[in-house]
Amino acid sequence: MPEEIKIFDQWSVEGIEVLDEGLKRYISLKPVLVPHSGGRHEHRRFAKSQVNIVERLATMLLRPGKNGGKKTKALTAVKNALWIIHLRTGKNPVEVLVRAVENSAPLEDVTRLSYGGIVYFKAVDISPQRRVDLALRNLAQAARENSFRNRKTIDEALADELILAAEKDTKSYAVRKRIEQERVALASR
């Protein structure tokens, strides 16, 4: 019988279930040893939904600046953040990541409509793929901002943000952004 493949050879994805029905197809928990696909998904439509969620988080950390283009550095930061989450909560950190993505994925947004030079804002539903993208972007941005000009490393900042978002705490930047975005959409229905 083959040995089970674990993420970073540490954490199993067995038994982790996505509770949000809309996001089930877009949060991939396919077991990989090292979450680095090398961009093989790039030329097929919607293929990024088959990329492991841990790799997608690491890819979101790659923004121009200090870590721009250094994926191994981003993967190391994510691995360390997962270890910190495991030590602080005692739970499977991949499950904490999935809960954080579910809790920080907005449901509604606004779009601009113009009739005769007058601009109206209209509330629209967000597609599941974009919900996951926005959640990951907000989680990575929070980690980057919390570690900038601070003693906290990006690993610790990412771990803090994921733990807060998994608990749906309003101290989390990503959860706050979701609530704000949905409030603006509610106002422009």
ABEGO torsion letter per residue (X at the ends): XBBBBBBGGABBABGBBBABAAAAAABBABBBABBBAGGAAAABBGAAAABBAAAAAAAAABBBEAABGBAAAAAAAAAAAAAAAAAAAGBBAAAAAAAAAAAABBABBBBBBBBGGBBBBBBBBBBAAAAAAAAAAAAAAAAAAAABGBABBAAAAAAAAAAAAAAGBAABAAAAAAAAAAAAAAAAX
